[in-house]
Every structure is written in C-alpha cells, then in structure tokens.
C-alpha cells in the first residue's frame, strides 16, 4: 500500500538490518515493553512479528513495514513499523501501535502511515473503535494520537509493572463515527 511518500508492506526477513537500526536504540525502546535489542534479539523479534500476518480472529495481528522508497527505484529503507491487532471481532475493537526510527521524527511519516492504517481498520476491517495504548510519558505518541483525531479515554494508574516499576497506561480511542466525520 502506498501513501504519498511511503510504502506500507508486510515485514520480511530482508528487513532485519533496517529494523535492528531502531530496535538497538535506547531512545526508541524507552517506552516499549522490551529493552534494547542486539542483532540476534532483533532477528527473534522480527521472526515473531512475521508470524503476525492475519486479522481473522480475536488476538490476531498484522505488522506493516513502513518503507521510505528509494527515489532511484532501488530497495527502500524501513524507517518504522505499524501494527494492527484484532482485539474483538464481535465488538469491532482494533488496537494499533507504531515504532519509528528517530532519524525520521518530525517529518510527518508516522502520521501518514497511521492515517493509512486507520483507513484499513475502519474501511477494510469495519472497526467500530480503534485504540492505542501508550506510556503517558511518550509525548510524541500522544501527539500522534491527537493528530489522528483520537482522544484520551483513560489513564490507568500504575496498572502494570513496566521495566521493574509500576507504570501508567494512557488509552486513546477513535470511533468509526468520529473517523468518518473528520
């Protein structure tokens, strides 16, 4: 799937080096559930994500590589990934998530990719509600949610142990009716 500047496609094994470039960074994993990955850990993580390739049943997931195409037509560079998780087919509940390399922050790529993912969630999947869960200290992700038209629905205080200490979770959501009214 193309956006104005990006290609969203399924991850593949050839993406390992690009994916590792952001998974090895402390500033990237600061608000994620996992620590900095060495190359071998990135390979294992990629393998798990490659298995997330369908959205048929509750619990299924799909991960798209976000590729910045090569202007000369060669293999582009993966600068992030977007995830879709089917939480409840019956109730039309879909969760989205993202990770991007800091080198591309501030260029609108995350917004562009996430807008396309929302199109999939509400259009193709027929979602009633799309939501994102994030560490409330992750201001960049909170701003992305707001740019997408999502609003904060909840702040779960100290709801889980995160990297050895109690952490909060912010939940942002967007309803189908709100998406269509934008």
Rosetta blueprint (number, residue, H / E / L):
1 X L
2 X E
3 X L
4 X L
5 X L
6 X E
7 X E
8 X E
9 X E
10 X E
11 X L
12 X L
13 X H
14 X H
15 X H
16 X H
17 X H
18 X H
19 X H
20 X H
21 X H
22 X H
23 X H
24 X L
25 X L
26 X H
27 X H
28 X H
29 X H
30 X L
31 X L
32 X L
33 X L
34 X L
35 X L
36 X L
37 X L
38 X L
39 X H
40 X H
41 X H
42 X H
43 X H
44 X H
45 X H
46 X H
47 X H
48 X H
49 X H
50 X H
51 X L
52 X L
53 X E
54 X L
55 X L
56 X L
57 X L
58 X L
59 X L
60 X L
61 X E
62 X E
63 X E
64 X E
65 X E
66 X E
67 X E
68 X E
69 X L
70 X L
71 X L
72 X L
73 X L
74 X L
75 X L
76 X L
77 X E
78 X E
79 X E
80 X E
81 X E
82 X E
83 X E
84 X E
85 X E
86 X E
87 X E
88 X E
89 X L
90 X L
91 X L
92 X L
93 X E
94 X E
95 X E
96 X E
97 X E
98 X E
99 X E
100 X E
101 X L
102 X H
103 X H
104 X H
105 X L
106 X L
107 X L
108 X L
109 X H
110 X H
111 X H
112 X H
113 X H
114 X H
115 X H
116 X H
117 X H
118 X H
119 X H
120 X H
121 X H
122 X H
123 X H
124 X H
125 X L
126 X L
127 X L
128 X L
129 X E
130 X E
131 X E
132 X E
133 X E
134 X E
135 X L
136 X L
137 X L
138 X L
139 X H
140 X H
141 X H
142 X H
143 X H
144 X H
145 X H
146 X H
147 X H
148 X L
149 X L
150 X L
151 X E
152 X E
153 X E
154 X E
155 X E
156 X E
157 X E
158 X E
159 X E
160 X E
161 X E
162 X E
163 X L
164 X L
165 X E
166 X E
167 X E
168 X E
169 X E
170 X E
171 X E
172 X E
173 X E
174 X E
175 X E
176 X H
177 X H
178 X H
179 X H
180 X H
181 X H
182 X L
